[in-house]
């Protein structure tokens, strides 16, 4: 056998050993059975394309773990923890909640942290965007990149959905039940996103204004379609922006339409407490005492705190 033939045979043997070692490592030692089809396919490629296949996967591995090109574009995102600390109540009926998200971010092992973050993002996340935003401050650039990309996608999706829905509403007759139903769905959809405060302040104000305009249309043309929660949503969003005059208007409308609803009293008391209007606060408190509305523990705590 010639010298070149011997070299070729040695290369083939080494390539085969490396390919076999790659497959054995992942399937037997790491026991990653879930991705066995992927590893088998990689092994076949390395056997069909000696040296080239190995170099390709080695380059991809080195690039993923050690080389990062470019910077994350966060110009459209503002998630400073100093500006806002998320306080979203966890839904116990969900399989995953905000606490588990925060734990997934705090995992010290880099590979496990990335895997946990991906599992979080692949799950139900509509109510937990502000918790996911905490990952932007992660010391792992890959985890921060996952979070930034996911949040940017959700924000863009929200913008497009609102724009399309607003256009359909403008082209419809507000007196039609279908149009009114569309408005109510949009109000709820917008509140679900805006309550998490993932937009910049300018954009948050703009969308709250749009939400308030939709509520105004419903109040003028079909106030009966405005449910009690709608009043709560619009009051909370305006109070967060310190638009207390607007919140006060909706609070009075809330009390007028739902005098037997506890939130119509508690929301106004919270508003007057934040704005230090004690006379108005006790006026609402007296109205509550004279009513037949059942008071819960949270309301009693609020009253005790004011009276101290």
Backbone bond lengths (Angstrom), bond angles and torsions (degrees), N, CA, C in turn:
res aa  C-N    CA-C-N  psi(-1)  N-CA   C-N-CA  omega(-1)  CA-C   N-CA-C  phi
1 X - - - 1.464 - - 1.540 109.40 -
2 X 1.301 114.78 136.84 1.465 119.58 -178.57 1.524 110.98 -71.93
3 X 1.358 113.60 166.43 1.465 119.72 -179.17 1.531 111.36 -63.40
4 X 1.351 117.87 -41.75 1.462 121.44 178.42 1.519 111.86 -64.87
5 X 1.336 116.70 -34.77 1.460 120.27 177.84 1.511 111.70 -66.84
6 X 1.341 116.32 -38.59 1.468 120.68 178.76 1.531 110.20 -65.29
7 X 1.367 115.31 -43.68 1.470 119.06 178.54 1.514 110.87 -61.39
8 X 1.344 116.86 -42.89 1.464 121.07 179.35 1.527 110.98 -61.12
9 X 1.358 116.28 -43.05 1.461 120.55 179.65 1.526 111.48 -63.67
10 X 1.353 116.21 -41.18 1.467 120.41 178.80 1.527 110.79 -62.71
11 X 1.362 116.51 -42.48 1.464 120.73 179.55 1.528 110.87 -61.86
12 X 1.356 115.57 -42.79 1.472 119.58 -179.84 1.523 111.01 -63.80
13 X 1.337 116.15 -41.40 1.468 120.01 -179.07 1.530 110.65 -65.51
14 X 1.366 115.41 -46.53 1.463 119.28 178.95 1.527 111.39 -61.95
15 X 1.328 117.54 -41.71 1.459 122.01 179.14 1.529 110.84 -61.60
16 X 1.340 115.31 -41.71 1.468 119.87 179.54 1.530 111.10 -65.61
17 X 1.338 116.09 -41.24 1.466 120.21 179.85 1.533 111.08 -64.81
18 X 1.341 115.92 -41.98 1.470 119.71 179.74 1.531 110.42 -64.68
19 X 1.344 117.23 -43.42 1.453 121.33 179.85 1.525 110.98 -62.92
20 X 1.356 115.20 -43.34 1.462 119.10 179.09 1.531 110.62 -66.26
21 X 1.352 116.49 -40.40 1.454 120.45 178.56 1.525 111.87 -62.88
22 X 1.330 116.35 -38.52 1.470 121.67 177.26 1.522 110.50 -60.03
23 X 1.343 116.77 -46.55 1.460 120.77 -178.65 1.523 111.33 -67.02
24 X 1.335 116.88 -42.72 1.465 120.77 -178.94 1.530 110.67 -65.79
25 X 1.328 117.05 -38.88 1.467 121.30 -178.07 1.525 111.66 -60.22
26 X 1.332 116.25 -47.35 1.456 119.42 -175.70 1.524 113.48 -78.68
27 X 1.325 117.75 -33.41 1.463 119.71 -175.81 1.517 113.16 -88.50
28 X 1.340 117.47 -30.79 1.462 120.00 -175.21 1.535 111.72 -103.88
29 X 1.337 116.26 -50.18 1.461 119.01 -176.83 1.531 112.13 -79.01
30 X 1.341 118.06 -47.77 1.458 120.41 179.44 1.524 112.21 -85.70
31 X 1.331 117.22 -15.89 1.467 123.83 176.27 1.532 112.30 54.31
32 X 1.321 114.84 41.77 1.466 120.23 178.19 1.536 109.07 -89.18
33 X 1.327 115.77 72.05 1.470 121.25 -174.33 1.531 111.36 -70.47
34 X 1.321 116.73 -29.05 1.469 120.05 -176.28 1.529 112.56 -60.86
35 X 1.339 116.54 -29.50 1.465 120.49 -178.01 1.520 112.33 -109.96
36 X 1.326 116.71 27.46 1.466 119.57 -175.70 1.522 112.81 -62.61
37 X 1.338 117.39 -34.47 1.469 119.38 178.82 1.523 110.83 -62.55
38 X 1.310 116.01 -38.73 1.462 120.44 179.45 1.526 110.78 -64.79
39 X 1.348 117.34 -43.61 1.458 120.52 -178.57 1.528 111.45 -68.96
40 X 1.321 117.01 -36.91 1.465 120.41 176.95 1.527 109.99 -63.72
41 X 1.335 115.84 -41.47 1.464 119.67 179.56 1.531 110.76 -64.80
42 X 1.338 116.78 -40.87 1.465 120.32 177.39 1.523 110.98 -61.98
43 X 1.330 116.21 -41.36 1.467 120.83 179.89 1.521 110.92 -63.37
44 X 1.318 117.22 -42.83 1.466 121.37 179.06 1.525 110.44 -61.76
45 X 1.347 116.51 -42.25 1.470 120.18 179.30 1.527 110.80 -62.92
46 X 1.344 116.65 -41.18 1.470 119.57 178.60 1.519 112.01 -65.90
47 X 1.334 117.62 -32.22 1.462 120.39 177.95 1.523 111.75 -74.56
48 X 1.335 116.72 -39.01 1.473 121.00 -179.85 1.521 111.52 -72.57
49 X 1.339 115.84 -35.81 1.481 120.90 -178.49 1.526 109.29 -117.31
50 X 1.326 118.98 79.07 1.466 122.04 -178.32 1.530 111.98 -55.28
51 X 1.296 116.68 141.47 1.461 125.99 178.15 1.530 111.49 67.07
52 X 1.359 117.57 -53.07 1.461 121.86 -178.24 1.524 110.96 -61.03
53 X 1.330 116.71 -46.12 1.460 120.93 179.45 1.518 111.96 -61.75
54 X 1.336 116.24 -43.01 1.469 120.13 -179.78 1.521 110.51 -65.27
55 X 1.342 116.32 -44.47 1.465 120.34 179.27 1.524 111.30 -62.03
56 X 1.329 117.04 -37.04 1.474 120.89 -179.86 1.528 110.98 -63.00
57 X 1.349 116.43 -50.11 1.466 119.50 -178.26 1.527 111.42 -70.33
58 X 1.343 117.43 -32.59 1.462 120.51 177.50 1.526 110.71 -66.18
59 X 1.338 116.23 -42.11 1.465 120.43 178.11 1.521 111.18 -63.16
60 X 1.354 116.32 -43.20 1.462 120.69 178.91 1.525 110.91 -62.19
61 X 1.334 117.10 -39.93 1.463 121.63 179.78 1.529 111.00 -64.55
62 X 1.339 116.66 -46.15 1.462 121.09 -179.45 1.520 111.20 -65.31
63 X 1.326 117.34 -40.05 1.454 121.19 -179.67 1.527 110.87 -64.79
64 X 1.337 116.76 -42.24 1.471 120.97 -177.07 1.521 111.96 -66.93
65 X 1.355 116.60 -39.04 1.459 119.73 -172.48 1.529 114.18 -94.23
66 X 1.321 117.68 -24.73 1.468 118.57 -171.84 1.526 115.14 -126.28
67 X 1.329 118.13 -15.80 1.457 120.15 -175.07 1.509 109.25 -120.09
68 X 1.331 117.55 126.16 1.457 122.88 176.81 1.512 108.97 -122.69
69 X 1.331 116.39 124.69 1.459 121.17 179.69 1.530 109.74 -102.93
70 X 1.343 116.23 132.00 1.466 120.13 175.20 1.514 112.13 77.75
71 X 1.317 115.76 175.41 1.452 123.22 179.96 1.513 110.13 -119.72
72 X 1.328 115.37 156.34 1.451 118.97 178.41 1.516 110.13 -71.06
73 X 1.331 116.20 137.98 1.451 121.05 178.70 1.522 108.87 -89.82
74 X 1.328 116.12 102.14 1.457 120.97 -178.31 1.523 111.70 -114.99
75 X 1.356 115.75 21.12 1.459 119.35 -177.95 1.515 112.49 -63.98
76 X 1.338 116.28 -24.73 1.460 120.11 -175.66 1.519 112.06 -99.26
77 X 1.336 116.10 4.50 1.455 120.18 -175.39 1.522 109.65 -123.22
78 X 1.303 116.06 137.75 1.463 120.51 178.00 1.507 107.45 -135.02
79 X 1.346 115.63 104.86 1.450 119.41 -174.71 1.536 111.00 -130.93
80 X 1.282 117.41 40.97 1.453 120.24 179.87 1.521 110.49 -64.80
81 X 1.330 116.79 127.38 1.460 119.46 179.66 1.529 111.03 -69.62
82 X 1.348 116.77 -19.98 1.454 119.57 176.13 1.517 110.32 -71.31
83 X 1.354 115.59 -32.25 1.462 119.57 -178.30 1.510 111.52 -76.93
84 X 1.329 116.31 -35.90 1.463 117.81 -175.91 1.515 110.08 -151.55
85 X 1.312 116.76 130.08 1.450 122.30 174.14 1.516 108.45 -107.09
86 X 1.343 118.83 115.27 1.463 120.67 -176.34 1.517 111.84 -61.29
87 X 1.314 115.31 134.41 1.461 121.03 175.41 1.517 108.05 -134.05
88 X 1.324 115.81 66.24 1.458 120.76 -177.72 1.523 108.89 -102.19
89 X 1.282 116.66 125.24 1.456 121.26 -178.02 1.526 110.07 -66.81
90 X 1.325 115.68 132.06 1.461 120.32 -179.35 1.517 110.50 -72.29
91 X 1.323 116.05 143.06 1.451 122.06 176.50 1.518 107.88 -93.03
92 X 1.318 117.13 110.22 1.463 120.83 -175.20 1.513 112.22 -67.89
93 X 1.323 118.17 -17.71 1.452 120.42 -179.56 1.521 112.28 -78.60
94 X 1.349 115.86 -16.27 1.453 118.41 179.10 1.518 109.49 -80.14
95 X 1.313 116.63 150.33 1.465 121.33 179.96 1.517 110.83 -68.27
96 X 1.326 116.15 -30.45 1.449 122.00 -179.10 1.517 108.62 -127.14
97 X 1.319 117.48 146.29 1.460 119.86 -179.09 1.514 110.31 -133.90
98 X 1.339 116.01 -175.73 1.453 121.02 -174.85 1.527 111.37 -65.11
99 X 1.328 117.50 -37.29 1.448 120.18 -178.91 1.513 110.49 -60.26
100 X 1.334 117.79 -44.03 1.454 120.04 179.56 1.514 111.35 -64.68
101 X 1.334 117.11 -30.90 1.467 120.34 176.21 1.520 109.97 -64.59
102 X 1.318 116.48 -47.87 1.450 119.70 -179.09 1.529 110.56 -62.66
103 X 1.335 117.14 -37.41 1.453 120.14 177.85 1.522 111.35 -65.65
104 X 1.342 116.11 -37.87 1.459 119.28 179.01 1.518 111.39 -64.10
105 X 1.334 117.33 -30.52 1.457 121.73 179.47 1.527 110.68 -75.97
106 X 1.345 116.86 -32.06 1.459 121.44 -174.33 1.528 113.23 -85.53
107 X 1.340 117.86 -4.39 1.458 120.73 178.69 1.520 109.33 -59.47
108 X 1.322 117.92 132.51 1.465 120.98 -175.25 1.526 112.55 -77.77
109 X 1.334 117.51 -35.37 1.458 120.42 -179.67 1.526 110.42 -68.37
110 X 1.338 117.00 122.59 1.466 121.22 -173.24 1.520 112.02 -62.60
111 X 1.334 117.34 -44.98 1.460 120.10 -177.71 1.519 111.62 -65.07
112 X 1.344 116.89 -41.57 1.461 120.55 178.59 1.520 110.85 -67.55
113 X 1.342 116.61 -37.49 1.463 120.77 179.40 1.522 110.37 -61.08
114 X 1.342 116.28 -44.69 1.460 120.03 179.85 1.529 111.18 -64.83
115 X 1.322 115.74 -41.64 1.466 119.47 -179.99 1.527 110.69 -65.72
116 X 1.339 117.18 -42.51 1.464 120.75 178.36 1.523 111.57 -62.60
117 X 1.339 116.14 -41.99 1.455 119.80 -178.89 1.520 111.04 -64.54
118 X 1.328 116.82 -40.49 1.464 119.97 178.00 1.521 110.98 -64.38
119 X 1.335 116.76 -40.28 1.463 119.95 178.18 1.526 110.90 -63.06
120 X 1.335 116.62 -37.50 1.459 120.78 177.59 1.517 110.78 -63.85
121 X 1.330 116.29 -46.82 1.464 120.75 -176.27 1.522 112.07 -68.64
122 X 1.326 117.07 -26.55 1.459 120.44 179.11 1.523 111.85 -80.60
123 X 1.326 117.41 -10.94 1.458 120.90 -179.44 1.510 111.86 -90.30
124 X 1.325 116.27 -160.50 1.462 122.70 179.38 1.523 108.39 -82.15
125 X 1.334 117.50 115.31 1.460 120.76 -171.48 1.515 113.50 -125.18
126 X 1.315 118.86 4.24 1.464 120.57 -171.84 1.527 112.69 -60.90
127 X 1.334 117.14 -29.60 1.459 120.08 -177.34 1.521 112.54 -100.46
128 X 1.327 117.83 7.73 1.463 119.83 -171.11 1.519 113.21 -131.44
129 X 1.308 118.27 26.83 1.459 121.12 -177.13 1.518 111.81 -66.71
130 X 1.321 117.74 -37.19 1.462 119.59 179.87 1.526 111.45 -66.57
131 X 1.335 117.24 -31.01 1.461 120.05 176.24 1.517 110.30 -71.36
132 X 1.332 116.64 -39.89 1.464 120.70 177.43 1.526 109.99 -62.84
133 X 1.319 116.89 -31.72 1.468 120.97 -179.39 1.519 111.97 -61.99
134 X 1.330 117.73 -23.03 1.463 120.46 177.90 1.522 111.39 -61.65
135 X 1.343 116.41 -26.92 1.466 120.69 -178.54 1.515 112.01 -69.56
136 X 1.328 118.73 -14.44 1.469 120.62 178.53 1.523 111.29 -64.38
137 X 1.326 117.08 -23.59 1.466 121.21 179.01 1.526 112.15 -95.34
138 X 1.334 116.38 11.93 1.460 120.04 -179.54 1.528 110.78 -66.62
139 X 1.343 116.01 145.65 1.456 119.60 177.74 1.524 112.13 -74.42
140 X 1.317 117.08 -11.12 1.465 122.11 176.61 1.524 108.77 -93.05
141 X 1.310 117.51 113.63 1.465 121.23 -176.33 1.521 112.18 -62.72
142 X 1.334 116.75 -29.62 1.461 119.59 -179.10 1.528 110.59 -69.14
143 X 1.330 117.22 -43.00 1.464 121.79 177.86 1.526 110.17 -63.97
144 X 1.327 116.54 -43.07 1.468 120.36 177.91 1.523 110.53 -62.18
145 X 1.335 116.04 -36.57 1.467 120.21 179.11 1.529 110.83 -67.16
146 X 1.343 117.11 -42.82 1.466 120.44 176.24 1.525 109.92 -55.10
147 X 1.336 115.12 -49.65 1.453 120.87 -176.15 1.521 111.91 -63.02
148 X 1.350 116.54 -47.45 1.467 120.65 -178.10 1.525 111.30 -62.37
149 X 1.328 116.53 -43.21 1.467 120.25 -179.24 1.520 110.82 -64.87
150 X 1.329 115.91 -43.05 1.460 120.08 -178.57 1.530 111.11 -65.33
151 X 1.323 116.49 -45.87 1.461 120.53 -179.17 1.523 111.53 -65.07
152 X 1.336 116.10 -41.18 1.460 119.02 178.86 1.525 110.89 -61.74
153 X 1.339 116.12 -39.70 1.457 120.54 178.86 1.526 111.09 -64.45
154 X 1.342 117.18 -42.90 1.460 121.30 179.21 1.525 111.52 -64.48
155 X 1.315 116.40 -39.86 1.462 120.60 -179.91 1.527 111.11 -67.06
156 X 1.329 116.19 -42.55 1.467 119.81 177.98 1.525 110.79 -64.17
157 X 1.317 115.27 -39.20 1.467 120.34 178.41 1.520 110.66 -63.38
158 X 1.319 116.75 -41.82 1.462 121.57 178.03 1.526 110.59 -62.83
159 X 1.316 117.35 -46.47 1.462 120.94 -179.54 1.529 111.05 -58.10
160 X 1.328 115.56 -45.58 1.467 119.54 -178.07 1.522 111.11 -67.20
161 X 1.329 117.70 -41.35 1.462 120.79 179.60 1.525 111.81 -63.72
162 X 1.331 116.67 -41.23 1.467 120.50 178.81 1.525 110.49 -67.09
163 X 1.329 116.47 -43.62 1.469 120.32 179.75 1.527 110.80 -60.15
164 X 1.328 116.83 -44.49 1.461 121.22 -178.45 1.530 110.99 -67.33
165 X 1.333 116.03 -42.48 1.470 120.16 -179.97 1.531 111.25 -66.00
166 X 1.329 117.06 -40.61 1.470 120.67 178.44 1.531 110.63 -62.90
167 X 1.305 116.43 -39.13 1.469 120.11 179.33 1.523 110.72 -65.52
168 X 1.333 117.42 -42.32 1.458 121.06 178.64 1.522 111.30 -64.11
169 X 1.335 116.57 -37.85 1.462 120.55 179.18 1.528 110.79 -67.29
170 X 1.318 116.67 -42.04 1.472 120.62 179.34 1.523 111.85 -63.35
171 X 1.318 116.35 -31.53 1.462 120.55 -179.00 1.523 112.50 -85.86
172 X 1.324 117.32 -2.98 1.472 122.07 -178.50 1.519 110.64 -107.02
173 X 1.316 114.97 169.34 1.471 121.70 177.35 1.526 108.37 -91.98
174 X 1.315 116.60 122.77 1.453 121.92 -177.23 1.524 112.02 -60.32
175 X 1.309 117.12 -21.24 1.470 120.94 -178.41 1.530 112.21 -80.33
176 X 1.312 117.51 -14.86 1.464 121.04 178.93 1.526 110.08 -74.87
177 X 1.326 115.74 138.71 1.464 120.19 -179.99 1.523 111.46 -62.53
178 X 1.326 116.11 -35.55 1.468 119.76 -179.57 1.530 110.61 -63.95
179 X 1.325 116.77 -40.72 1.459 121.08 178.19 1.525 110.64 -66.43
180 X 1.313 116.90 -41.45 1.462 120.56 179.33 1.530 110.96 -64.87
181 X 1.322 116.06 -38.74 1.463 120.54 177.67 1.527 110.38 -64.47
182 X 1.330 115.80 -38.37 1.456 120.40 178.14 1.530 110.91 -65.15
183 X 1.319 116.47 -38.60 1.465 120.37 178.80 1.525 110.97 -65.15
184 X 1.331 116.57 -44.27 1.457 119.56 -179.97 1.526 111.64 -63.62
185 X 1.332 116.44 -39.54 1.471 120.04 177.28 1.521 110.70 -63.50
186 X 1.333 116.59 -39.66 1.464 120.40 -179.26 1.529 110.96 -68.25
187 X 1.318 117.36 -39.26 1.470 120.59 177.93 1.526 110.54 -59.61
188 X 1.319 115.80 -46.00 1.470 119.79 179.87 1.524 111.08 -65.83
189 X 1.325 116.86 -40.86 1.466 121.75 179.78 1.533 110.59 -63.17
190 X 1.317 116.97 -43.42 1.461 120.96 -179.46 1.525 111.22 -66.17
191 X 1.323 116.82 -41.52 1.467 119.37 179.97 1.521 111.16 -64.55
192 X 1.325 116.47 -37.91 1.462 120.74 179.57 1.522 111.05 -58.01
193 X 1.321 117.31 -35.30 1.461 121.55 179.46 1.525 111.70 -85.62
194 X 1.325 116.95 -44.79 1.461 120.77 -173.62 1.519 112.99 -68.94
195 X 1.316 117.72 -27.78 1.465 119.90 -179.30 1.531 111.39 -65.40
196 X 1.343 117.09 -17.79 1.462 120.79 -177.04 1.530 113.24 -90.64
197 X 1.352 116.46 -8.37 1.474 122.52 173.11 1.530 112.34 53.99
198 X 1.301 116.66 52.26 1.463 120.19 178.75 1.521 112.90 -99.80
199 X 1.326 118.02 -1.67 1.458 121.58 178.37 1.523 110.27 -97.08
200 X 1.327 115.33 165.47 1.456 119.48 171.79 1.526 108.40 -66.53
201 X 1.312 116.65 163.50 1.465 120.53 -176.62 1.528 111.64 -61.20
202 X 1.330 116.78 -40.31 1.468 120.32 -179.22 1.521 110.74 -62.34
203 X 1.320 116.15 -45.35 1.462 119.68 -178.75 1.523 111.05 -71.63
204 X 1.311 117.59 -35.16 1.458 121.36 177.37 1.531 109.72 -61.10
205 X 1.320 116.80 -45.45 1.468 121.46 178.90 1.524 110.61 -61.22
206 X 1.322 116.55 -43.07 1.464 120.71 -178.54 1.525 111.45 -61.50
207 X 1.335 116.55 -45.72 1.466 119.39 -178.06 1.532 111.91 -72.02
208 X 1.310 117.48 -33.87 1.475 119.63 175.58 1.524 109.56 -64.57
209 X 1.331 116.94 -39.06 1.467 120.68 176.55 1.527 111.15 -62.62
210 X 1.334 116.26 -42.09 1.461 119.70 177.30 1.528 110.92 -62.90
211 X 1.311 115.71 -41.23 1.462 120.86 178.70 1.526 110.40 -63.23
212 X 1.329 116.13 -40.89 1.467 120.46 179.94 1.532 111.19 -66.75
213 X 1.334 116.81 -36.47 1.468 120.81 177.46 1.532 111.12 -65.23
214 X 1.321 116.57 -38.10 1.468 120.13 177.63 1.536 110.30 -65.27
215 X 1.327 116.35 -42.98 1.468 119.90 177.38 1.527 110.92 -63.17
216 X 1.320 116.26 -37.21 1.462 121.04 178.98 1.526 110.62 -63.57
217 X 1.322 116.76 -41.67 1.468 120.60 177.79 1.523 110.66 -60.98
218 X 1.322 115.81 -44.54 1.461 119.54 -179.77 1.525 110.79 -66.08
219 X 1.323 116.94 -37.54 1.463 120.23 -179.49 1.524 111.14 -66.59
220 X 1.323 117.18 -34.52 1.459 121.11 -178.58 1.528 112.42 -77.88
221 X 1.331 116.30 -39.80 1.462 119.77 -172.38 1.533 113.74 -100.83
222 X 1.323 117.35 -31.26 1.461 119.10 -179.05 1.533 109.94 -154.14
223 X 1.332 117.68 70.69 1.474 120.85 -176.07 1.523 113.53 -61.59
224 X 1.326 117.23 -25.49 1.464 119.98 -179.87 1.530 112.15 -65.28
225 X 1.345 116.03 -22.38 1.464 119.59 -179.80 1.528 112.18 -77.79
226 X 1.323 116.39 -16.40 1.470 120.15 178.25 1.524 109.29 -77.03
227 X 1.307 116.12 113.46 1.466 120.27 179.35 1.530 109.27 -81.59
228 X 1.319 116.42 166.93 1.473 120.78 -178.18 1.529 111.10 -59.37
229 X 1.322 116.84 -38.18 1.465 120.17 -179.83 1.524 111.63 -62.90
230 X 1.322 117.41 -30.92 1.466 120.46 178.75 1.518 110.80 -61.48
231 X 1.321 116.66 -42.13 1.464 120.69 177.89 1.530 110.74 -65.33
232 X 1.324 116.37 -40.47 1.466 119.59 177.91 1.522 110.71 -61.06
233 X 1.339 116.45 -45.67 1.468 120.79 -178.22 1.518 111.62 -59.14
234 X 1.317 116.40 -49.62 1.466 119.11 -174.77 1.531 110.95 -70.02
235 X 1.327 117.59 -32.95 1.464 119.81 176.93 1.526 110.96 -68.60
236 X 1.310 117.30 -44.71 1.470 120.57 -178.87 1.520 111.56 -63.10
237 X 1.334 116.21 -44.77 1.471 118.95 -177.76 1.528 111.10 -64.43
238 X 1.331 117.41 -37.47 1.466 120.11 179.52 1.525 111.43 -74.46
239 X 1.302 117.71 -35.23 1.460 120.34 177.64 1.520 110.67 -66.76
240 X 1.327 117.55 -35.45 1.467 120.71 176.87 1.523 111.20 -62.68
241 X 1.324 116.56 -31.34 1.468 121.30 179.06 1.524 111.99 -91.82
242 X 1.345 115.61 4.92 1.469 122.42 -178.85 1.531 111.84 62.25
243 X 1.308 116.46 29.84 1.472 121.49 173.30 1.534 107.03 -93.10
244 X 1.316 114.48 70.91 1.457 120.71 -171.07 1.527 112.94 -71.28
245 X 1.322 116.94 -30.53 1.469 119.14 178.74 1.527 110.78 -64.29
246 X 1.312 115.79 -43.48 1.469 120.16 178.50 1.521 110.15 -65.15
247 X 1.328 115.98 -43.45 1.470 120.10 179.02 1.527 110.99 -61.47
248 X 1.320 117.31 -36.35 1.463 121.30 179.73 1.529 111.29 -65.51
249 X 1.330 115.91 -40.08 1.471 120.09 177.92 1.522 110.39 -59.98
250 X 1.331 115.48 -47.28 1.463 118.91 -179.40 1.526 112.08 -70.13
251 X 1.331 116.89 -28.91 1.458 119.99 177.20 1.529 111.52 -65.28
252 X 1.330 116.82 -41.26 1.464 120.88 178.39 1.532 111.09 -68.14
253 X 1.328 115.20 -38.29 1.468 118.47 176.45 1.525 110.79 -65.67
254 X 1.315 115.76 -38.31 1.463 121.82 178.42 1.530 110.00 -60.06
255 X 1.333 116.04 -47.58 1.464 120.37 -179.09 1.520 111.52 -65.27
256 X 1.316 116.21 -34.13 1.468 120.35 -179.01 1.526 111.31 -70.25
257 X 1.330 116.74 -39.66 1.463 119.81 -176.40 1.527 112.53 -86.57
258 X 1.342 116.55 -31.88 1.475 119.77 -177.73 1.530 110.12 -128.16
259 X 1.328 118.04 67.66 1.477 120.99 -177.98 1.526 113.00 -68.17
260 X 1.318 117.20 -17.73 1.469 120.54 -179.45 1.525 112.75 -100.97
261 X 1.319 116.54 11.92 1.456 120.65 -179.76 1.527 108.86 -103.13
262 X 1.337 116.95 126.27 1.460 121.38 -175.32 1.529 112.20 -57.69
263 X 1.330 117.23 -38.88 1.469 120.30 -177.04 1.525 112.56 -63.34
264 X 1.333 117.54 -25.31 1.466 119.76 178.88 1.527 110.87 -66.63
265 X 1.331 117.10 -21.29 1.461 121.48 175.89 1.531 110.79 -93.89
266 X 1.335 116.10 -46.66 1.467 119.07 -175.47 1.528 112.28 -64.82
267 X 1.329 117.27 -38.10 1.459 119.40 179.88 1.524 111.30 -64.54
268 X 1.315 116.84 -40.10 1.465 119.52 178.75 1.529 110.87 -69.84
269 X 1.339 117.43 -36.30 1.458 119.50 177.62 1.530 111.26 -65.59
270 X 1.330 116.45 -39.37 1.468 120.03 176.58 1.527 110.56 -63.72
271 X 1.328 115.39 -40.55 1.464 120.25 179.33 1.523 110.90 -61.98
272 X 1.328 116.94 -47.75 1.459 120.64 -177.62 1.530 111.24 -72.02
273 X 1.321 116.30 -28.60 1.466 119.50 175.85 1.530 110.25 -67.63
274 X 1.340 117.12 -44.18 1.467 121.03 179.70 1.521 111.80 -65.28
275 X 1.310 116.81 -34.56 1.473 120.26 -177.90 1.524 112.62 -93.87
276 X 1.354 115.78 6.11 1.471 121.71 176.71 1.534 112.34 58.92
277 X 1.329 115.93 39.63 1.468 121.05 176.65 1.532 107.84 -102.85
278 X 1.317 115.46 82.97 1.465 120.63 -173.36 1.524 112.69 -66.82
279 X 1.320 116.73 -38.21 1.467 118.86 -178.87 1.527 110.53 -61.33
280 X 1.345 116.47 -46.51 1.470 120.29 178.97 1.527 110.90 -65.07
281 X 1.343 115.26 -35.96 1.463 119.14 179.39 1.528 110.49 -60.88
282 X 1.321 117.29 -50.89 1.459 120.26 -177.38 1.531 111.67 -70.59
283 X 1.319 116.05 -25.27 1.461 118.45 174.63 1.522 110.61 -65.46
284 X 1.341 116.22 -44.50 1.465 120.34 176.97 1.522 110.43 -66.59
285 X 1.326 116.74 -38.11 1.462 121.03 178.78 1.530 110.43 -61.04
286 X 1.310 117.37 -42.71 1.471 120.46 177.94 1.525 111.22 -64.72
287 X 1.330 116.60 -37.71 1.463 120.29 176.51 1.527 110.41 -62.22
288 X 1.326 115.53 -39.07 1.459 120.03 179.65 1.523 110.64 -66.47
289 X 1.331 117.36 -41.43 1.455 121.25 -179.67 1.524 111.84 -65.50
290 X 1.317 116.19 -34.14 1.464 120.73 -179.17 1.522 112.63 -80.43
291 X 1.307 117.14 -13.19 1.463 120.84 -178.76 1.521 109.91 -86.68
292 X 1.324 114.88 177.08 1.474 121.16 178.73 1.530 111.66 -101.54
293 X 1.334 115.76 12.25 1.467 120.87 -177.88 1.528 109.95 -72.21
294 X 1.320 116.03 135.17 1.466 121.53 178.34 1.529 108.95 -79.89
295 X 1.322 117.60 128.68 1.465 122.96 -177.31 1.525 109.85 -93.62
296 X 1.327 116.65 134.89 1.462 120.35 179.25 1.533 110.26 -93.51
297 X 1.339 116.07 178.27 1.467 121.45 -175.80 1.527 112.38 -66.17
298 X 1.343 117.07 -37.48 1.465 119.84 -179.13 1.526 110.88 -63.01
299 X 1.302 116.15 -40.62 1.465 119.65 178.93 1.516 110.93 -66.85
300 X 1.325 116.89 -39.82 1.463 120.46 178.11 1.529 111.13 -62.91
301 X 1.341 116.88 -38.62 1.464 120.96 178.22 1.525 110.63 -64.65
302 X 1.331 115.72 -41.19 1.470 119.89 178.14 1.528 110.73 -61.88
303 X 1.319 116.59 -43.44 1.460 120.82 -179.71 1.527 110.68 -64.27
304 X 1.338 116.76 -44.28 1.470 120.35 179.84 1.528 111.16 -61.70
305 X 1.321 116.14 -40.08 1.455 120.72 -178.56 1.534 110.87 -64.49
306 X 1.332 117.16 -38.27 1.460 120.54 179.76 1.528 111.09 -70.80
307 X 1.298 116.46 -36.85 1.464 120.67 -173.40 1.516 113.20 -79.87
308 X 1.332 118.12 -8.27 1.460 120.57 179.73 1.534 110.65 -71.85
